[in-house]
Amino acid sequence: MYAIGFYTLVRREIHRFMRLWSQTVLPPVITMILYFVIFGKMVGSQIAPIHGAAYMQYIAPGLIMMSVVTNSYLNTVSSFYLLRFQKCIEEILISPMPPSLILLAFVLGGISRGLVVGLLVTILSLFFTHLTVHHGLLMIVTVLVTSIVFSLAGFLNGMLARSFDDITIIPTFVLTPLTYLGGVFYSIHMLPAFWQKVSLFNPILYLVNAFRYSLLGITDIPIVYSLFLMFLLAVFLFGLNYYFLKKGLGIRT
């Protein structure tokens, strides 16, 4: 009984963004191409190598992670809030499915969209630069945990949002600044000492550096710290979402 409901919900989430691929998949891919052309080709040609890597090669892992972060988040926040807005969420909540499976189904939808867009951006990046996988297992773990973390974060936003404005405030005023300041386009060693310390409070910095290390063998942050933070965030957000979903916080109020 649980398997059928879980499969149906996961299938709905994946079908939802694949059916609207021109709105969910194509725009972020085109945006990443523009980043490669503008920052990589035009601006990057005037910038010296960073840690021995050409600028285009250095920013490629960060741009891939940017696409994974953004799309994992947007998929769950938009999907769950729309169900609340259309008053369809009640049908899911009164079903026999436990809150953990409901949460996991939405998260898998976010993971799927993040991985699809991330894979497409990775393929396109190979037309602009050369990437070699140094640590394959670390690369897989980093991408999966990152998509899990931001799918959970998007679910939390979608659960607590009161209007459509609430589901755009966090991506616009929190997620985007953290991404741009997360070491995607620069090494934190290029910053003054004070701002290097401030950057350490940005979780995206750890995700980007872990993925960059898996591809290029370059990092500004010890990998152990990055992995610990990623798993800590995943466990914390899952527990928080599960508690809120079980209590109906933001849904039944």
Backbone torsions as a table, in degrees:
resi	resn	phi	psi	omega
1	MET	NA	-47.0	178.9
2	TYR	-64.9	-38.2	-176.6
3	ALA	-62.5	-41.8	-178.9
4	ILE	-65.4	-46.9	179.9
5	GLY	-63.9	-42.3	179.6
6	PHE	-64.0	-46.0	179.2
7	TYR	-61.2	-41.3	-179.0
8	THR	-63.5	-43.1	-178.1
9	LEU	-69.2	-40.7	177.7
10	VAL	-64.7	-43.5	179.5
11	ARG	-61.8	-39.7	178.0
12	ARG	-62.2	-43.4	-178.5
13	GLU	-64.0	-42.5	-179.8
14	ILE	-70.5	-43.5	180.0
15	HIS	-62.7	-33.4	-177.9
16	ARG	-60.1	-50.1	-177.0
17	PHE	-81.7	-25.0	177.6
18	MET	-73.6	-34.6	178.6
19	ARG	-67.0	-32.2	179.3
20	LEU	-103.6	40.5	-173.8
21	TRP	-58.3	-30.9	-179.2
22	SER	-69.5	-16.8	178.2
23	GLN	-107.6	-25.9	-173.9
24	THR	-104.6	-31.7	-175.4
25	VAL	-107.1	-46.3	-174.9
26	LEU	-64.9	-48.0	-177.8
27	PRO	-57.5	-47.2	179.1
28	PRO	-64.5	-31.8	177.8
29	VAL	-66.4	-44.2	178.5
30	ILE	-63.5	-39.6	177.9
31	THR	-60.6	-42.9	179.6
32	MET	-66.0	-35.4	176.8
33	ILE	-61.9	-41.7	177.8
34	LEU	-63.0	-39.0	176.3
35	TYR	-60.5	-44.9	179.9
36	PHE	-62.5	-42.5	-177.7
37	VAL	-69.7	-48.4	-174.1
38	ILE	-75.9	-56.0	-175.9
39	PHE	-79.5	-34.6	-178.0
40	GLY	-79.4	-55.5	-175.4
41	LYS	-79.0	-53.6	-172.7
42	MET	-76.4	-55.8	-178.6
43	VAL	-78.6	-42.3	-175.6
44	GLY	-61.4	-29.2	-179.9
45	SER	-66.6	-17.5	180.0
46	GLN	-98.4	-0.1	-176.5
47	ILE	-107.7	137.5	-179.2
48	ALA	-69.4	156.3	177.3
49	PRO	-56.6	148.8	179.0
50	ILE	-113.0	120.3	-178.0
51	HIS	54.8	33.7	177.4
52	GLY	85.8	-0.6	-179.9
53	ALA	-108.9	140.6	175.6
54	ALA	-60.0	150.8	-174.1
55	TYR	-59.0	-42.1	178.5
56	MET	-59.4	-43.3	179.6
57	GLN	-67.9	-35.7	-177.8
58	TYR	-67.6	-40.5	-176.0
59	ILE	-83.9	-16.1	-176.9
60	ALA	-57.2	-49.1	178.3
61	PRO	-59.9	-37.9	179.4
62	GLY	-65.4	-39.1	179.2
63	LEU	-68.7	-36.3	176.3
64	ILE	-62.8	-45.7	179.7
65	MET	-66.6	-34.2	176.9
66	MET	-59.4	-42.7	179.8
67	SER	-67.7	-37.8	178.3
68	VAL	-65.8	-46.9	-178.9
69	VAL	-59.3	-52.6	-174.2
70	THR	-63.4	-46.4	-174.6
71	ASN	-75.7	-33.4	174.7
72	SER	-62.5	-42.7	-179.1
73	TYR	-67.0	-51.0	-174.4
74	LEU	-64.5	-31.6	-177.7
75	ASN	-66.0	-47.1	-177.4
76	THR	-74.2	-39.7	-177.6
77	VAL	-65.2	-41.9	-178.8
78	SER	-72.3	-41.8	-177.6
79	SER	-64.5	-48.7	-176.0
80	PHE	-70.0	-39.3	-179.7
81	TYR	-67.3	-38.3	178.8
82	LEU	-62.8	-36.7	176.3
83	LEU	-64.0	-39.1	176.2
84	ARG	-66.6	-43.4	-177.5
85	PHE	-64.4	-37.8	-179.0
86	GLN	-86.7	3.5	179.4
87	LYS	62.0	29.7	177.8
88	CYS	-94.5	-15.4	-174.6
89	ILE	-66.1	-26.8	-179.8
90	GLU	-61.1	-35.9	-179.7
91	GLU	-64.8	-33.7	178.5
92	ILE	-75.7	-39.7	-176.2
93	LEU	-68.4	-31.3	-179.2
94	ILE	-87.4	-2.4	176.6
95	SER	-72.7	163.5	-179.4
96	PRO	-70.3	-8.8	-176.9
97	MET	-64.0	132.7	177.5
98	PRO	-69.5	155.6	-179.5
99	PRO	-56.5	-33.4	-178.6
100	SER	-62.9	-39.2	179.7
101	LEU	-74.3	-35.7	176.3
102	ILE	-61.9	-47.5	178.7
103	LEU	-61.1	-44.8	-178.3
104	LEU	-63.5	-36.1	179.8
105	ALA	-64.3	-45.1	178.1
106	PHE	-65.6	-38.3	179.2
107	VAL	-65.1	-39.9	178.1
108	LEU	-63.5	-33.8	175.1
109	GLY	-64.1	-43.9	177.2
110	GLY	-64.8	-40.5	177.5
111	ILE	-60.6	-43.7	-177.9
112	SER	-60.7	-46.4	179.9
113	ARG	-66.3	-41.6	178.5
114	GLY	-61.0	-42.3	-178.7
115	LEU	-70.5	-39.1	179.5
116	VAL	-62.3	-49.7	-179.8
117	VAL	-66.5	-41.7	178.7
118	GLY	-60.7	-40.0	178.7
119	LEU	-65.7	-42.8	178.9
120	LEU	-63.4	-41.7	178.8
121	VAL	-65.9	-37.6	177.8
122	THR	-62.1	-45.4	179.1
123	ILE	-61.7	-44.1	179.9
124	LEU	-66.3	-33.5	-179.7
125	SER	-63.9	-25.5	-179.7
126	LEU	-69.8	-16.4	175.1
127	PHE	-80.0	-13.8	-177.6
128	PHE	-110.0	-26.6	-177.6
129	THR	-154.4	175.1	-178.9
130	HIS	-107.2	128.3	178.5
131	LEU	-123.4	134.4	178.0
132	THR	-124.1	129.6	-179.1
133	VAL	-77.4	116.7	178.4
134	HIS	-89.9	-34.9	-177.8
135	HIS	-138.8	92.1	-174.1
136	GLY	-62.6	-44.2	-178.7
137	LEU	-64.4	-41.6	178.1
138	LEU	-63.2	-38.3	179.2
139	MET	-61.5	-47.1	-179.0
140	ILE	-63.6	-46.4	-179.1
141	VAL	-62.0	-43.7	-177.9
142	THR	-62.6	-46.3	-178.8
143	VAL	-65.4	-43.6	-178.7
144	LEU	-65.0	-48.0	-177.6
145	VAL	-66.6	-37.6	177.9
146	THR	-62.1	-46.3	179.7
147	SER	-65.4	-33.9	177.0
148	ILE	-65.7	-47.5	-177.6
149	VAL	-58.7	-46.7	-174.6
150	PHE	-83.3	-20.4	169.1
151	SER	-67.0	-41.6	177.4
152	LEU	-65.9	-40.2	178.1
153	ALA	-64.1	-40.3	177.2
154	GLY	-66.2	-37.3	177.8
155	PHE	-63.0	-41.5	179.2
156	LEU	-62.7	-42.9	177.4
157	ASN	-62.8	-43.5	-179.8
158	GLY	-67.0	-29.4	-179.7
159	MET	-76.7	-34.8	-175.8
160	LEU	-95.8	-9.9	-177.2
161	ALA	-65.5	142.6	178.2
162	ARG	-105.4	-16.3	-179.7
163	SER	-154.3	173.4	178.2
164	PHE	-64.7	-28.5	177.2
165	ASP	-62.7	-34.6	-177.7
166	ASP	-68.3	-24.5	-179.9
167	ILE	-89.3	-3.0	175.9
168	THR	-108.4	-19.6	-177.8
169	ILE	-64.2	-48.1	-176.7
170	ILE	-64.0	-50.2	178.3
171	PRO	-60.4	-36.3	-175.4
172	THR	-78.0	-46.7	-171.2
173	PHE	-102.4	-8.4	178.7
174	VAL	-120.5	-57.7	-173.4
175	LEU	-66.1	-45.4	-178.8
176	THR	-63.9	-48.6	176.7
177	PRO	-59.9	-41.6	179.5
178	LEU	-63.1	-35.9	179.6
179	THR	-68.2	-47.4	-179.8
180	TYR	-65.6	-29.6	-179.5
181	LEU	-97.5	14.6	-176.6
182	GLY	-99.4	23.1	176.9
183	GLY	79.2	19.3	178.1
184	VAL	-68.9	-43.5	-173.7
185	PHE	-105.2	0.9	-177.1
186	TYR	-158.3	164.1	171.9
187	SER	-92.1	139.2	-179.0
188	ILE	-66.3	-16.3	176.9
189	HIS	-69.7	-11.8	176.8
190	MET	-83.1	-8.7	-177.6
191	LEU	-92.6	158.3	171.5
192	PRO	-60.2	159.0	-174.8
193	ALA	-55.4	-41.4	-178.0
194	PHE	-62.1	-45.9	-177.5
195	TRP	-73.5	-23.7	172.2
196	GLN	-63.0	-42.2	179.6
197	LYS	-68.5	-39.0	178.0
198	VAL	-63.5	-38.9	-178.8
199	SER	-62.0	-26.1	-178.6
200	LEU	-66.1	-14.6	177.7
201	PHE	-89.2	0.3	179.9
202	ASN	-93.3	110.6	-177.1
203	PRO	-62.6	-29.3	-178.5
204	ILE	-66.7	-28.1	176.6
205	LEU	-56.6	-41.4	-178.0
206	TYR	-70.1	-39.0	179.9
207	LEU	-66.5	-45.4	-179.3
208	VAL	-63.5	-43.3	-178.2
209	ASN	-68.6	-36.0	177.1
210	ALA	-63.8	-42.6	-180.0
211	PHE	-70.4	-39.0	178.2
212	ARG	-63.1	-37.9	178.7
213	TYR	-66.3	-37.2	-179.4
214	SER	-66.7	-27.3	-179.4
215	LEU	-96.8	-43.2	-172.3
216	LEU	-111.5	-12.1	-175.8
217	GLY	74.0	21.7	-177.9
218	ILE	-118.9	134.5	177.5
219	THR	-155.3	149.6	174.1
220	ASP	-99.4	-12.3	-174.9
221	ILE	-123.6	137.3	173.9
222	PRO	-54.6	131.5	-175.2
223	ILE	-61.5	-33.5	179.1
224	VAL	-59.7	-41.9	178.4
225	TYR	-63.6	-42.1	-179.0
226	SER	-62.6	-47.4	-179.5
227	LEU	-64.7	-41.7	179.8
228	PHE	-61.8	-44.7	-179.6
229	LEU	-65.2	-41.1	-179.2
230	MET	-60.7	-48.8	-178.2
231	PHE	-68.9	-35.0	178.0
232	LEU	-63.5	-44.9	178.8
233	LEU	-63.9	-40.6	-179.5
234	ALA	-62.7	-46.2	-179.2
235	VAL	-66.3	-43.9	-178.8
236	PHE	-62.2	-48.2	-177.3
237	LEU	-68.4	-35.7	177.9
238	PHE	-64.4	-46.1	179.2
239	GLY	-62.6	-41.1	-179.7
240	LEU	-65.9	-45.3	178.7
241	ASN	-64.0	-41.4	-179.7
242	TYR	-62.5	-43.3	-180.0
243	TYR	-63.7	-47.5	-179.6
244	PHE	-64.4	-40.8	-179.3
245	LEU	-66.4	-41.2	-179.8
246	LYS	-66.0	-37.9	179.9
247	LYS	-81.6	-13.9	-178.7
248	GLY	76.0	19.8	-179.0
249	LEU	-65.7	127.6	-178.9
250	GLY	82.5	-6.3	-178.8
251	ILE	-113.3	-49.1	-176.9
252	ARG	-92.7	-4.7	-179.2
253	THR	-99.5	NA	NA
